[in-house]
Amino acid sequence: MAATAAVPVANGPKKENKRADAVDRPSNPMVTPLLTDLYQFTMAYAYWKAGKHQERAVFDLYFRRNPFGGEYTVFAGLEECIKLIANFRFTEDDISFIRSSLPPSCEVGFFDYLRNTDCSDVELYAISEGFVVFPKIPLVRIEGPVAVVQLLETPLVNLINYASLVATNAARHRFVVGKSKLLIEYGLRRAQGPDGGVGASKYCYMGGFDATSNVTAGKLYGIPLRGTLSHAFVCSFLSPDQISEKSLRSYDGSNICQDFVSLVQAWLSKLKRSHILGGNSFKTNQSEVAAFTTYALAFPKNFQALVDTYDVMKSGIPNFCAVALALNDLGYKALGIRLDSGDLAYLSCESRKIFQAIEKEFEVPNFGKITITASNDLNEETIDALNKQGHEVDLFGIGTHLVTCIAQPALGVVFKMVEINNQPRIKLSEDISKVSIPCKKQCYRLYGKEGYPLVDIMTRENEPPPKLGEQILCRHPFSESKRAYVVPQRVEELMKCFWPGRSGKDREELLPIKQIREQCMKQLEQMRPDHMRRLNPTPYKVSVSAKLYDFIHSLWLNEAPVGELQ
């Protein structure tokens, strides 16, 4: 049953005069101004000591390489960043701790400065949460007093790094599974602590999963909840003789079956005689049928059985079918089975054959369409292998590989200064991938005739935006020979103001998670298939305008030291 849908969150001043203090606090109480690295405070003190702390700086938050060997990333974590900024204030206890952590030579005035610090002079521009994004393009641009923005660096990187990584992992699982199958996130027990567990549930849903087993995430974010029983429940019974309450009212309430246990046993006998399950040669585990019967008595409208505790084909499936058919006699429809071990492709196909045979022989409508769920340490690779083998799985429950992102532990988000006091800044490196793109920029997505995005392009802030039907030269930021003309059929501006501070600018509303999920699915669907495929995907092009290209390289030459040969 789904929890109540999350309510859209206001995030700062807008035309309706919504106040900044209307923004909720961060979901995690540990997300405070102290959730940062010590060097942010040492730099802030040095800025303050030098009288530079109020200088206006611009930083870009971006990543350098797509995760999981793919060519796209899903942007997530923005809402929590806005909540942090809206509630960014130091308590007296915070200041006392910072003071005790810094060298005793730090002047008292710095702590008075922190006492009055907030983000009212900060502006945040970002790509919308749930958008497909690519390396080098700023996900977030932050403008404000350099000391304050520097203090925001670590928490913002922290909030976006894992969120975007796990949302991308979820999207990749959704892609390999396809649209017609359901996906449930089962990762709470294996996640890196409660924070990783709850965050994973939120961002897996955003990235395309249908439900979670995580009750806290269901309450906090309105994510649909799913879950039935474990092997422990099945093992806890010894025989049907333990079942004391045996009666079950029919679905329409018109009559009561006084001995549902006997009805189940009668169906087991019919199945043995039917040859559907191999004739009289099988004998099912009676503790298992007791567990299934008990669960059906508790949840007749939601009966689903875990069928691999003892033996799937010789015990689990016959016992499930007997209980499901007994429920059917009373007007109920069993939901399905879950396979948690063994050859999932073979077992799902054999189970489907049995369900279809029962539907035909006993004339039970739709019994052949009973839902088959698979779990058991699944990941992209195993699901892809199942697809190639052929299977009858309708729903996948995925945990460990999904929430822990075993295939890649971090996205590698970085936070780089690109301007201070209106002066562009650049970080140079012998590794070209680590050279930053200077100055305040605008970012656009250009679409082609077939409706697919062709290229993301960055321009200098004062450049006119690309125009529909007009040719624009798109250049690789650092490779002189990589360039192409594009005539866009649609131009989408990517960066929007999500926190205007005191600037008076309009702000974008944060969407509820369900709408972000829908936005993410739409984004993924409009990408060209060769960018999305699992193996050897085509790289998506990220470019700069001709003016920005020339500016980057002139600044590069100006900032790079010139050697001297002796």
C-alpha positions as CSV (number, residue, x, y, z in Angstrom):
1,M,0.0,0.0,0.0
2,A,1.4,3.4,-0.9
3,A,2.1,5.9,1.7
4,T,0.7,9.5,1.4
5,A,2.3,11.4,-1.4
6,A,5.0,13.8,-0.5
7,V,4.1,17.5,-0.5
8,P,5.9,19.9,-2.8
9,V,8.5,21.9,-0.8
10,A,8.8,25.7,-1.1
11,N,12.4,26.8,-1.5
12,G,12.9,30.5,-1.0
13,P,11.5,33.9,-2.1
14,K,9.2,34.0,-5.1
15,K,6.5,36.3,-6.5
16,E,4.0,34.9,-4.0
17,N,6.4,36.2,-1.2
18,K,7.1,32.7,0.1
19,R,9.7,33.1,2.8
20,A,13.0,31.2,2.9
21,D,12.1,30.0,6.3
22,A,9.2,28.0,4.8
23,V,11.6,25.4,3.6
24,D,11.7,22.2,5.5
25,R,14.9,21.1,7.4
26,P,17.1,18.5,5.7
27,S,15.7,15.0,5.9
28,N,18.7,13.8,7.8
29,P,19.4,15.7,11.1
30,M,23.1,15.2,10.6
31,V,23.0,17.5,7.6
32,T,24.1,20.8,9.3
33,P,26.8,23.4,8.7
34,L,29.2,21.1,10.6
35,L,28.8,18.3,7.9
36,T,32.0,19.5,6.2
37,D,35.7,19.1,6.2
38,L,37.9,20.9,8.7
39,Y,39.9,22.6,5.9
40,Q,36.7,24.5,4.9
41,F,36.8,26.2,8.2
42,T,40.6,26.9,8.1
43,M,40.1,28.4,4.6
44,A,37.1,30.4,5.8
45,Y,39.3,31.8,8.7
46,A,42.1,32.7,6.3
47,Y,39.6,34.5,4.0
48,W,38.3,36.4,7.0
49,K,41.7,37.2,8.3
50,A,42.7,38.6,4.9
51,G,39.5,40.6,4.5
52,K,38.5,38.5,1.5
53,H,35.5,36.6,3.0
54,Q,32.9,38.8,1.4
55,E,34.3,38.7,-2.1
56,R,31.8,37.4,-4.6
57,A,32.8,33.9,-5.9
58,V,31.2,31.5,-8.4
59,F,31.7,27.7,-8.1
60,D,30.6,24.9,-10.4
61,L,29.6,21.5,-9.1
62,Y,30.0,18.8,-11.7
63,F,31.5,15.3,-12.4
64,R,34.2,14.2,-14.9
65,R,33.1,10.7,-15.9
66,N,29.8,8.8,-16.2
67,P,29.5,5.9,-13.8
68,F,29.1,2.1,-14.4
69,G,30.9,2.3,-17.8
70,G,27.8,4.1,-19.2
71,E,27.3,7.4,-21.0
72,Y,24.7,9.1,-18.9
73,T,24.0,10.0,-15.3
74,V,20.8,10.9,-13.5
75,F,21.0,14.1,-11.4
76,A,19.6,13.7,-7.9
77,G,20.0,15.3,-4.4
78,L,19.0,18.9,-5.3
79,E,16.1,19.2,-2.8
80,E,18.3,18.2,0.1
81,C,20.9,20.9,-1.0
82,I,18.2,23.6,-1.0
83,K,17.0,22.4,2.5
84,L,20.6,22.8,3.7
85,I,21.1,26.3,2.3
86,A,17.7,27.5,3.6
87,N,18.5,26.3,7.1
88,F,22.2,27.1,7.1
89,R,22.9,28.7,10.6
90,F,25.5,27.9,13.3
91,T,24.2,27.3,16.8
92,E,26.2,28.4,19.8
93,D,27.1,24.8,20.4
94,D,28.4,24.5,16.8
95,I,30.6,27.6,17.3
96,S,32.0,26.4,20.5
97,F,33.0,23.1,18.9
98,I,34.6,24.9,15.8
99,R,36.5,27.2,18.2
100,S,37.9,24.2,20.1
101,S,38.9,22.5,16.8
102,L,40.8,25.4,15.3
103,P,44.2,26.6,16.5
104,P,43.9,28.8,19.7
105,S,45.5,31.7,17.7
106,C,42.2,32.2,15.8
107,E,40.7,35.6,16.6
108,V,37.4,35.9,18.4
109,G,35.9,38.1,15.7
110,F,35.9,35.2,13.3
111,F,33.4,33.3,15.5
112,D,31.2,36.4,15.7
113,Y,31.2,36.3,11.9
114,L,30.1,32.7,11.9
115,R,27.4,33.5,14.5
116,N,25.8,35.8,11.9
117,T,26.4,33.7,8.8
118,D,23.6,32.4,6.7
119,C,22.9,31.9,2.9
120,S,20.8,35.0,2.3
121,D,23.5,36.3,-0.1
122,V,23.9,33.0,-1.9
123,E,22.3,32.2,-5.2
124,L,22.0,28.6,-6.5
125,Y,21.3,27.7,-10.1
126,A,20.9,24.0,-11.1
127,I,19.7,21.5,-13.6
128,S,16.3,20.1,-12.5
129,E,16.4,17.0,-10.3
130,G,15.8,13.9,-12.3
131,F,17.4,15.2,-15.5
132,V,19.8,13.1,-17.5
133,V,23.2,14.9,-17.2
134,F,26.7,14.5,-18.6
135,P,30.4,15.2,-17.6
136,K,31.7,18.7,-17.4
137,I,28.3,20.3,-17.5
138,P,27.6,22.1,-14.2
139,L,24.9,20.4,-12.2
140,V,24.9,23.3,-9.8
141,R,26.3,26.8,-9.9
142,I,26.6,28.6,-6.6
143,E,27.3,32.3,-6.3
144,G,28.0,34.1,-3.0
145,P,30.5,35.3,-0.5
146,V,33.5,33.1,-1.0
147,A,33.8,32.0,2.7
148,V,30.2,30.9,2.9
149,V,30.2,29.1,-0.5
150,Q,33.4,27.4,0.5
151,L,31.7,26.1,3.7
152,L,28.9,24.7,1.4
153,E,31.3,22.7,-0.8
154,T,31.6,19.4,1.2
155,P,27.9,19.0,2.2
156,L,26.7,19.8,-1.3
157,V,29.1,17.3,-2.9
158,N,28.1,14.7,-0.3
159,L,24.4,15.2,-0.9
160,I,24.7,15.0,-4.7
161,N,27.4,12.3,-5.1
162,Y,25.6,9.3,-3.7
163,A,22.1,10.4,-4.7
164,S,23.1,10.8,-8.4
165,L,25.1,7.6,-8.3
166,V,22.3,5.4,-6.9
167,A,19.6,7.1,-9.1
168,T,21.7,6.3,-12.1
169,N,22.2,2.7,-10.9
170,A,18.4,2.4,-10.6
171,A,17.9,3.9,-14.1
172,R,20.3,1.4,-15.6
173,H,18.5,-1.5,-13.9
174,R,15.2,-0.1,-15.2
175,F,16.6,0.0,-18.7
176,V,17.8,-3.6,-18.7
177,V,14.6,-4.9,-17.2
178,G,12.3,-2.9,-19.6
179,K,9.1,-1.0,-19.1
180,S,6.8,-3.9,-18.7
181,K,8.4,-5.4,-15.5
182,L,8.1,-4.2,-12.0
183,L,11.1,-3.3,-9.8
184,I,11.3,-3.3,-6.0
185,E,14.2,-2.0,-4.0
186,Y,15.1,-4.5,-1.2
187,G,18.4,-3.0,-0.1
188,L,17.9,-1.7,3.4
189,R,19.6,-4.6,5.2
190,R,22.7,-4.4,3.0
191,A,23.0,-0.6,2.8
192,Q,25.8,1.4,4.4
193,G,23.9,2.3,7.5
194,P,20.4,3.9,7.9
195,D,21.4,7.0,5.9
196,G,22.5,5.0,3.0
197,G,19.4,2.8,3.2
198,V,16.8,5.5,3.3
199,G,18.6,7.6,0.7
200,A,18.9,4.6,-1.6
201,S,15.1,4.0,-1.3
202,K,14.4,7.6,-2.2
203,Y,16.7,7.8,-5.2
204,C,16.1,4.3,-6.5
205,Y,12.4,5.3,-6.7
206,M,13.4,8.5,-8.5
207,G,15.5,6.5,-10.9
208,G,12.7,4.2,-12.0
209,F,11.9,1.6,-9.3
210,D,8.2,1.0,-8.5
211,A,8.4,0.3,-4.8
212,T,10.5,-0.3,-1.7
213,S,10.5,-2.6,1.3
214,N,11.8,0.3,3.4
215,V,9.0,1.5,5.7
216,T,10.8,4.7,6.8
217,A,11.3,5.7,3.2
218,G,7.6,5.0,2.5
219,K,6.6,7.3,5.4
220,L,9.1,10.1,4.5
221,Y,8.7,10.2,0.8
222,G,5.4,8.5,-0.1
223,I,7.1,5.6,-1.9
224,P,4.8,2.6,-2.4
225,L,5.7,-0.2,0.0
226,R,5.9,-3.9,-0.9
227,G,6.8,-6.9,1.2
228,T,5.5,-10.3,2.3
229,L,7.5,-13.0,4.2
230,S,10.9,-14.5,4.6
231,H,12.3,-18.0,5.0
232,A,12.2,-17.6,8.8
233,F,8.4,-17.5,8.6
234,V,8.3,-20.7,6.5
235,C,10.7,-22.5,8.8
236,S,8.8,-21.5,12.0
237,F,6.0,-24.0,11.3
238,L,6.1,-27.8,11.9
239,S,2.8,-29.0,10.5
240,P,-0.7,-27.9,9.7
241,D,-1.8,-29.3,13.0
242,Q,-0.4,-26.1,14.6
243,I,-3.0,-23.9,12.9
244,S,-5.7,-23.2,15.5
245,E,-7.8,-20.6,13.8
246,K,-8.9,-22.3,10.5
247,S,-12.0,-20.3,9.4
248,L,-11.9,-17.8,6.5
249,R,-14.8,-15.7,5.3
250,S,-15.3,-15.6,1.5
251,Y,-14.3,-12.5,-0.5
252,D,-17.9,-11.3,-0.8
253,G,-18.7,-12.1,2.8
254,S,-21.5,-14.4,1.9
255,N,-20.2,-17.4,3.7
256,I,-17.5,-18.8,6.0
257,C,-15.2,-21.7,5.3
258,Q,-14.9,-23.3,8.7
259,D,-11.8,-25.4,7.9
260,F,-9.6,-23.6,5.3
261,V,-6.7,-26.0,6.3
262,S,-8.7,-29.0,5.1
263,L,-9.7,-27.2,1.9
264,V,-6.0,-26.7,1.1
265,Q,-5.2,-30.3,1.8
266,A,-8.1,-31.3,-0.5
267,W,-6.5,-29.3,-3.3
268,L,-3.1,-30.9,-2.7
269,S,-4.7,-34.3,-3.2
270,K,-6.4,-33.1,-6.4
271,L,-3.1,-31.8,-7.7
272,K,-1.4,-35.1,-7.0
273,R,-4.0,-36.9,-9.0
274,S,-3.9,-34.4,-11.9
275,H,-0.5,-35.3,-13.4
276,I,0.2,-31.6,-13.7
277,L,2.9,-31.9,-11.0
278,G,4.1,-35.4,-12.0
279,G,1.4,-37.6,-10.6
280,N,1.6,-39.3,-7.2
281,S,5.4,-39.2,-7.0
282,F,5.8,-36.0,-5.0
283,K,5.2,-35.3,-1.3
284,T,5.4,-31.7,-0.3
285,N,6.9,-30.3,2.9
286,Q,4.0,-30.0,5.4
287,S,5.6,-27.3,7.5
288,E,5.8,-25.2,4.4
289,V,2.1,-25.7,3.5
290,A,1.3,-24.8,7.1
291,A,3.2,-21.5,6.7
292,F,1.5,-20.7,3.4
293,T,-1.9,-21.5,4.8
294,T,-1.3,-19.4,7.9
295,Y,-0.2,-16.5,5.8
296,A,-3.2,-16.8,3.5
297,L,-5.5,-16.8,6.5
298,A,-3.9,-13.6,7.6
299,F,-3.7,-11.9,4.2
300,P,-6.2,-13.6,1.9
301,K,-6.3,-10.6,-0.5
302,N,-2.4,-10.3,-0.6
303,F,-1.2,-13.9,-0.6
304,Q,2.3,-14.3,-2.0
305,A,4.6,-17.2,-1.2
306,L,8.4,-17.6,-1.0
307,V,8.7,-21.0,-2.6
308,D,12.4,-22.0,-2.4
309,T,12.8,-22.8,1.4
310,Y,12.9,-26.6,0.7
311,D,12.4,-27.4,-3.0
312,V,10.8,-25.1,-5.5
313,M,9.3,-27.7,-7.9
314,K,8.7,-30.6,-5.5
315,S,7.3,-28.6,-2.6
316,G,7.1,-24.9,-2.9
317,I,5.0,-24.7,-6.2
318,P,2.6,-27.5,-5.3
319,N,2.0,-26.0,-1.8
320,F,1.5,-22.5,-3.2
321,C,-0.9,-23.8,-5.9
322,A,-3.0,-25.7,-3.3
323,V,-3.4,-22.6,-1.1
324,A,-4.0,-20.3,-4.1
325,L,-6.7,-22.7,-5.4
326,A,-8.3,-22.9,-2.0
327,L,-8.4,-19.1,-1.9
328,N,-9.9,-19.0,-5.4
329,D,-12.8,-21.2,-4.2
330,L,-13.6,-18.4,-1.7
331,G,-13.4,-15.6,-4.3
332,Y,-9.8,-14.5,-3.6
333,K,-6.9,-14.2,-6.1
334,A,-3.4,-15.1,-5.0
335,L,-0.8,-12.4,-5.9
336,G,2.1,-14.8,-6.8
337,I,5.4,-16.4,-5.8
338,R,8.9,-15.3,-5.1
339,L,12.0,-17.2,-6.2
340,D,15.1,-16.4,-4.1
341,S,17.6,-19.1,-5.3
342,G,18.4,-21.6,-8.0
343,D,18.2,-21.2,-11.7
344,L,15.7,-18.3,-11.9
345,A,15.2,-18.6,-15.7
346,Y,14.4,-22.3,-15.6
347,L,12.3,-22.2,-12.4
348,S,10.2,-19.2,-13.6
349,C,9.5,-20.9,-16.9
350,E,8.5,-24.2,-15.3
351,S,6.3,-22.4,-12.7
352,R,4.6,-20.5,-15.5
353,K,3.8,-23.8,-17.3
354,I,2.3,-25.2,-14.2
355,F,0.1,-22.2,-13.6
356,Q,-1.1,-22.2,-17.2
357,A,-1.8,-26.0,-17.0
358,I,-3.9,-25.5,-13.8
359,E,-5.8,-22.6,-15.4
360,K,-6.7,-24.9,-18.3
361,E,-7.5,-28.1,-16.3
362,F,-9.4,-26.6,-13.4
363,E,-10.8,-23.6,-15.4
364,V,-9.4,-21.0,-13.0
365,P,-9.4,-17.7,-14.9
366,N,-6.0,-15.9,-15.1
367,F,-4.3,-18.4,-12.9
368,G,-1.7,-18.7,-15.6
369,K,-0.8,-15.0,-15.2
370,I,0.1,-15.2,-11.6
371,T,3.0,-12.9,-10.8
372,I,6.5,-14.4,-10.5
373,T,9.0,-12.4,-8.5
374,A,12.7,-13.0,-8.5
375,S,15.3,-11.9,-6.0
376,N,18.7,-13.4,-5.0
377,D,21.5,-10.9,-5.3
378,L,20.4,-9.6,-8.7
379,N,22.2,-7.0,-10.7
380,E,22.4,-5.5,-14.3
381,E,24.5,-8.4,-15.6
382,T,22.4,-11.2,-14.2
383,I,19.2,-9.6,-15.4
384,D,20.7,-9.2,-18.8
385,A,21.7,-12.9,-18.8
386,L,18.1,-13.8,-17.8
387,N,16.8,-11.8,-20.7
388,K,19.0,-13.7,-23.1
389,Q,18.1,-17.1,-21.6
390,G,14.4,-16.4,-21.6
391,H,12.4,-16.2,-18.4
392,E,8.9,-15.6,-17.0
393,V,9.8,-13.2,-14.2
394,D,7.3,-10.3,-13.8
395,L,8.9,-8.5,-10.9
396,F,12.5,-8.1,-9.8
397,G,13.5,-7.5,-6.2
398,I,17.0,-6.0,-6.1
399,G,19.1,-5.1,-3.0
400,T,22.8,-5.3,-2.4
401,H,24.2,-4.5,-5.9
402,L,21.7,-1.6,-6.3
403,V,22.0,0.3,-3.0
404,T,25.7,-0.2,-2.4
405,C,26.6,0.5,-6.0
406,I,29.2,-2.4,-6.0
407,A,30.1,-1.7,-9.7
408,Q,31.3,1.8,-8.8
409,P,31.5,3.2,-5.2
410,A,31.4,7.0,-6.0
411,L,30.5,9.3,-8.8
412,G,33.4,11.7,-8.3
413,V,31.6,15.0,-8.0
414,V,33.9,18.0,-7.8
415,F,33.4,21.7,-6.8
416,K,35.6,24.2,-8.6
417,M,35.9,28.0,-8.4
418,V,35.3,29.5,-11.9
419,E,35.1,33.2,-11.0
420,I,35.8,35.6,-8.2
421,N,35.1,39.4,-8.2
422,N,34.0,39.0,-11.8
423,Q,37.4,37.6,-12.7
424,P,37.3,34.2,-14.4
425,R,39.5,31.5,-12.7
426,I,40.8,28.2,-14.2
427,K,42.3,25.1,-12.6
428,L,45.1,23.6,-14.7
429,S,46.5,20.1,-14.7
430,E,48.7,17.8,-16.7
431,D,45.6,15.6,-16.8
432,I,43.3,17.3,-19.3
433,S,40.2,15.8,-17.7
434,K,41.0,17.8,-14.6
435,V,41.2,21.2,-16.3
436,S,38.2,23.3,-15.2
437,I,36.1,25.4,-17.5
438,P,36.3,29.0,-16.3
439,C,33.7,31.8,-15.9
440,K,30.0,31.9,-15.2
441,K,28.3,29.9,-17.9
442,Q,24.9,29.2,-19.4
443,C,24.1,25.6,-20.5
444,Y,21.8,24.4,-23.2
445,R,20.6,21.1,-24.7
446,L,20.2,21.1,-28.5
447,Y,17.7,18.7,-30.1
448,G,17.8,17.3,-33.6
449,K,15.1,16.6,-36.2
450,E,14.2,13.2,-34.7
451,G,13.6,14.7,-31.2
452,Y,16.7,13.3,-29.6
453,P,19.2,15.5,-27.8
454,L,22.3,16.0,-30.0
455,V,24.7,17.9,-27.8
456,D,24.9,19.9,-24.5
457,I,26.7,23.2,-25.0
458,M,28.1,25.7,-22.5
459,T,28.3,29.4,-23.4
460,R,29.7,32.5,-21.6
461,E,26.9,34.1,-19.6
462,N,26.8,37.2,-21.7
463,E,26.5,35.3,-25.0
464,P,23.1,35.2,-26.8
465,P,21.5,31.7,-26.5
466,P,21.4,29.3,-29.4
467,K,18.4,29.9,-31.7
468,L,16.1,27.5,-33.4
469,G,17.1,26.7,-37.0
470,E,20.3,28.8,-36.8
471,Q,23.6,27.1,-37.2
472,I,25.9,27.1,-34.2
473,L,29.5,25.8,-34.0
474,C,29.9,23.3,-31.1
475,R,33.5,22.7,-30.0
476,H,35.2,20.2,-27.7
477,P,36.5,22.2,-24.7
478,F,40.1,21.0,-25.1
479,S,40.5,19.2,-28.5
480,E,41.0,21.6,-31.4
481,S,39.9,19.2,-34.1
482,K,36.7,18.0,-32.5
483,R,34.0,20.4,-33.6
484,A,30.7,20.3,-35.5
485,Y,27.9,22.6,-36.7
486,V,24.5,22.0,-35.2
487,V,21.2,23.4,-36.4
488,P,18.9,22.9,-33.4
489,Q,15.3,22.1,-33.8
490,R,14.7,22.7,-30.1
491,V,16.8,24.5,-27.5
492,E,16.4,23.7,-23.8
493,E,18.0,26.0,-21.2
494,L,19.3,23.7,-18.4
495,M,20.3,26.0,-15.5
496,K,17.4,27.4,-13.5
497,C,17.4,29.5,-10.3
498,F,16.4,27.3,-7.3
499,W,17.7,29.6,-4.6
500,P,17.7,33.4,-5.4
501,G,18.9,34.7,-2.0
502,R,18.3,38.4,-1.8
503,S,18.5,38.9,-5.6
504,G,14.8,39.1,-6.1
505,K,14.9,36.7,-9.0
506,D,12.1,34.2,-9.5
507,R,12.8,30.7,-8.3
508,E,11.9,27.3,-9.6
509,E,9.7,25.1,-7.4
510,L,11.0,21.8,-6.2
511,L,8.7,19.0,-7.5
512,P,7.3,16.2,-5.4
513,I,9.3,12.9,-5.8
514,K,6.6,11.3,-8.0
515,Q,6.8,14.1,-10.5
516,I,10.6,14.0,-10.4
517,R,10.4,10.2,-11.1
518,E,8.1,10.9,-14.1
519,Q,10.5,13.6,-15.3
520,C,13.4,11.2,-15.1
521,M,11.5,8.5,-17.1
522,K,10.7,11.0,-19.8
523,Q,14.3,12.2,-19.9
524,L,15.6,8.6,-20.3
525,E,13.0,7.8,-23.0
526,Q,14.0,10.7,-25.2
527,M,17.7,9.7,-25.2
528,R,19.1,8.1,-28.4
529,P,19.2,4.3,-27.8
530,D,22.9,4.0,-28.7
531,H,23.7,6.3,-25.8
532,M,21.7,4.1,-23.4
533,R,22.9,0.6,-24.3
534,R,24.8,-1.4,-21.6
535,L,27.8,-2.4,-23.7
536,N,29.9,0.1,-25.7
537,P,27.4,3.0,-25.6
538,T,28.1,6.0,-27.9
539,P,29.5,8.9,-25.9
540,Y,27.1,11.9,-25.7
541,K,28.7,15.1,-26.9
542,V,29.4,17.9,-24.4
543,S,30.7,21.1,-26.0
544,V,31.4,24.8,-25.6
545,S,30.7,27.7,-27.9
546,A,33.4,29.1,-30.2
547,K,33.7,32.2,-28.0
548,L,34.0,30.2,-24.8
549,Y,36.5,27.9,-26.5
550,D,38.7,30.8,-27.4
551,F,38.4,32.3,-24.0
552,I,39.3,29.0,-22.2
553,H,42.5,28.7,-24.2
554,S,43.6,32.3,-23.9
555,L,43.1,32.2,-20.1
556,W,45.0,28.8,-20.1
557,L,48.0,30.3,-21.8
558,N,47.9,33.4,-19.6
559,E,47.8,31.3,-16.3
560,A,50.2,28.5,-17.2
561,P,53.8,29.2,-16.2
562,V,56.3,29.5,-19.0
563,G,59.4,27.4,-18.7
564,E,62.9,28.4,-19.6
565,L,65.4,26.1,-21.3
566,Q,69.0,26.4,-20.1
